[in-house]
Amino acid sequence: MNLIGNVNAAYIRSLNDWNHHIDHFNQVKNTSLIKTFVQKLTMTEPITYQDIKDKIGNRNNNNTKELSIQLQDGTTVYLMLIKGGYIHYGIGGVYFHMNDEVFSQL
């Protein structure tokens, strides 16, 4: 993913809306927050689900939300933000952990 300098917009929606295919997105208007988040994300190392499954527990509307990042080329990157600083990318078992204040601000 080449996110740095390529973000056009970012949106958040609840896990419940994601589960029910409801397009209720809230735009993240703080562009510096998204810029910082993307920078911090590129510094994280990928981890597997097996490594963190006991830490993330069951996903629910209180601990998980979707972050959609629209890139300048029209591509959208979908990330699931899970309480505790965990980020799930794609349909595979790729996760990241971000121990940073910027995560909790989203």
C-alpha positions in Angstrom: 0.0 0.0 0.0 1.3 3.4 -0.9 -0.7 5.6 1.3 1.6 8.5 2.3 0.8 11.5 0.2 -2.0 9.7 -1.6 -5.0 10.1 0.7 -7.9 11.9 -0.8 -10.5 11.4 2.0 -11.2 9.1 4.9 -14.5 7.8 6.4 -15.5 5.9 9.5 -18.5 3.6 10.0 -19.7 1.3 12.7 -19.2 -2.5 12.7 -23.0 -2.8 12.8 -23.4 -0.7 9.6 -20.6 -2.7 7.9 -22.2 -6.0 8.9 -25.5 -4.9 7.4 -24.1 -3.2 4.3 -25.4 0.1 5.4 -23.5 3.0 3.7 -23.6 5.3 6.8 -20.1 6.8 6.7 -18.9 9.8 8.7 -16.1 11.7 7.0 -12.9 12.2 9.1 -12.5 15.9 8.6 -9.2 16.2 10.5 -6.8 15.6 7.6 -3.7 15.9 9.8 -5.1 13.1 12.0 -5.4 10.8 8.9 -2.0 11.9 7.7 -0.4 11.0 11.0 -2.4 7.7 11.2 -1.1 6.7 7.7 2.5 7.6 8.7 2.3 5.6 11.9 0.6 2.7 10.1 3.5 2.4 7.6 5.9 2.0 10.6 4.0 -1.0 12.0 4.9 -4.6 11.4 2.4 -7.1 10.2 1.2 -9.8 12.7 -1.0 -12.8 12.2 -4.4 -13.5 13.8 -2.9 -16.4 15.7 -0.6 -14.0 17.5 -3.3 -11.7 18.7 -6.6 -13.7 18.8 -6.7 -13.8 22.6 -6.1 -10.1 22.8 -8.8 -8.9 20.4 -11.7 -11.1 21.5 -15.0 -11.0 19.7 -15.7 -8.1 17.5 -18.7 -6.0 18.3 -20.0 -2.5 17.7 -18.3 -1.2 20.9 -14.8 -2.3 20.0 -14.6 -2.3 16.2 -15.2 0.1 13.4 -14.3 0.4 9.7 -11.9 3.1 8.4 -12.2 3.6 4.6 -9.3 5.5 3.0 -9.9 6.8 -0.5 -6.8 7.3 -2.4 -6.1 9.9 -5.2 -6.1 7.1 -7.8 -9.7 6.1 -6.9 -8.7 3.1 -4.9 -10.3 2.6 -1.5 -8.4 0.9 1.3 -10.6 -0.7 4.0 -9.2 -1.2 7.5 -11.0 -2.6 10.6 -9.9 -0.7 13.7 -10.2 -2.9 16.8 -10.0 -1.7 20.3 -6.5 -2.0 21.8 -4.7 -0.5 18.7 -5.3 -3.5 16.4 -5.8 -3.0 12.7 -7.1 -5.7 10.3 -6.4 -5.3 6.6 -8.1 -7.2 3.8 -9.8 -10.6 3.8 -6.7 -12.4 4.9 -5.3 -12.7 8.4 -3.0 -9.6 8.2 -3.1 -7.4 11.3 -1.1 -4.6 12.6 -0.7 -3.1 16.1 -0.4 0.6 16.6 0.4 1.7 20.1 -0.1 5.4 19.5 -2.5 8.1 20.6 -3.6 8.7 17.0 -5.3 5.3 16.9 -7.6 6.2 19.8 -8.5 9.6 18.2 -10.1 7.8 15.3 
